[in-house]
């Protein structure tokens, strides 16, 4: 390898102070997922491996390292909601990621208000300007290239209802640049925001 290139095989370690993988695949949107156990216990947790995977029908997904309360709840009920994490809600989002017992309600822990959804039984975050109500489509335990299972679960869900604050609709178009989205970076505490200064337009050819 040339001296100007850092090369490594992940299975042998990266040899750096912090794993660069998360920083390279980023910044990433945050999967702020609300769910509810079969016994009615609310849960709210952020996941940094999150994205959209299909357009029609709309399908989103997130990966959970470890079989956490969120995954168990979604397998039990078949429902969850995604709530947009914004700069104003960043501190509350961060509080909701605390490692607490299953009986602890992260809505209360984070000082947030659960409000009833319209199509699913799981509440959404009232303070969030955008929510997707989702029904589970698949829960898949990931595997390595060697076929060995790893302790990470990919949860996919179809978006069956959408809530958008009308203030974020400009001439009927969602105003991403001014919505206050926050994104997860790769460092131990790195986040990014999206604003008008990052916006540029480029039309597809043809």
N, C-alpha and C positions, 0 to 999 in steps of 0.2 A: 504494500500500500504506500502511496506517496506520503511524504512528511506533512503535507498540508491537509490530510484527511484523517479523521478519527474513525477507526473501524472497530467494530466489535460484534460478537454473536451473543444475542441476549441470554442464551442458556448458560453462557460462561461469565456473565456479568458485564456491565458497561464501563467500569473503571473510572467513573466520574463522581463528583460529590453528590449529584442528584440525577436520577434516571431521566434522560432527555426525551423519552418516548411521548410522555404526556405533553411536553412543551412543543414538540414537533407537530403532533396531531392536535393543533389548537390555534387560537382559543376555541373552546367548545361551548355550545349552549348547555344550559343547566337543566337537568330533568328534576324539577321540584315536584315530587309525586305525593299526592294525598291518597290514602287508602284507609280501609276500615276492616277490622277483623270480623270473623263470623259472629263474635260475641259483642260487636258494636264498639270496640276500642279504636279510637282514631289514631292515625299515624301520618306524619308528614316528614319527608326526608329528601334532601337533594342528592342527585347522582350526576357525576361529571362526564360519564360516558352515556350520552343521550343524543338522539337526532331523529329526523324524519326519514322514513324508508319507502314510502309509497304515496302516490298522489291521489289515485282513484281506485278503491276507497283510501282516504288518508290513514296512514298507519305510522305510528311513532314507536320508539323503543328505547329502552335503557338497559344497561348492564349493571348488575349488583355483584360486587366481589363479596362472596359469602351469602348464605341463604338467610337473608335478613327479614325483619318483620314485614317490610313492604312486599317482598316476593310471596311470603306465606299468605298474607292478606289477599293478594290478587289471585292466588291459586284457589283460595277459599271462596271468594265472592265473585271473581271474574270481572271486577271493575276497578278503575282507578281514575284519577284526574291529574293532568299536568297543569301546573300554575306557573306563569311567567315570573321569573325572578328579575327584579329591576334594581337600579342603583338605590332607590329609596327603601327597598325591602332587603337590601344585602345583609344588614346586621341580623334581621329576623331570620333570613334564610340560613345564615351561619349558625344561629342558635339552634335551629331545627336539626342540625346534623350531629348534635351531641349524642354520645353513646349512652343511652338510658334503657332501663328495663321496658319490656313490651307494654306494661300497664301505664306507662307515662304518656300523656297526650302532648305531642309536640306542638300542636296549635297553641295550647296554653303556655307551654314552655317558651315559645317564641313570641308570645303576646299577640297572636293572630286570631282572626275571627272565622270559624267554620260557617259556611253558608250552604244551604241545600242546593244541590245540582238539580237540573231539570229532567234529565233522562236516566241518569244512574243514581244509585243510592249513596254513593260516596260524596261527602261534602267537598267544596272547593274553598280556596283562600279568598275571603271577601276583599282583602286589600289588593290582590293581584289584578292588573288590568286585563289580563287575557287568561282564559282557562280552556283546556280541551277536556271534555268528558269522554272517557275511553272504556271500551269493553275488550277484555283480554282476547287475543287471537292465538298466541303461542307463548310458552315458557320453555326455553331451551337451555340445557346445561352445556356450556362450551367444551370443546375438545381441543387438544393440541394436534399438531401435524402427525404425531405418532398414534393418534386415536385415543389418547389417555384423557379422561375427564378432568377438568379443572374446576376449582370451587367458585365458579362465576356463572351467573344465570342471566340470560338475555330475555327480557320481557317485552313482548310486542303487543300493541293494542290498537284497535280501530277507533278513530275519533268519530264519535257519534253525535256530538254537540259541541258548539264553539261559543264562547262568551268573549266579546271584545268591547272595551270601553270606547264609546263613540268618539271621544276626544282624540283617539288614535287613528281615526278614519278621515283622511284628507281627500275630498272629492271621490269618496268611495274606495280609496286605496289605503291599505295599512301603512302607517308611517313608521317603519322600522327605525329610521334614523333618529327619531325623537321619542321613541317609546321607552328608552332607558334600559334596554337589555343589558345584563351583565353576562360575562362569559368566563369560563374557567381556564386559567393558564396552566403552565406545567410546573412551576415552582411550588414549594410547600404552601405558599399563601398568595399566589398570584391570581389576580382577576383582571378583566378588561371590560371597558364599556364600549358601546356603539353610539356614535353621534354623527351629526351632519358633516363633520370634517372628514369622516372616513368614506363618505358616499361618493361613488362615481358611477357612471352609466355606460354600458357597452351593449349594443344590440347584437343579436345573433346574425351571422351571415346568411344571405339567401332570402 
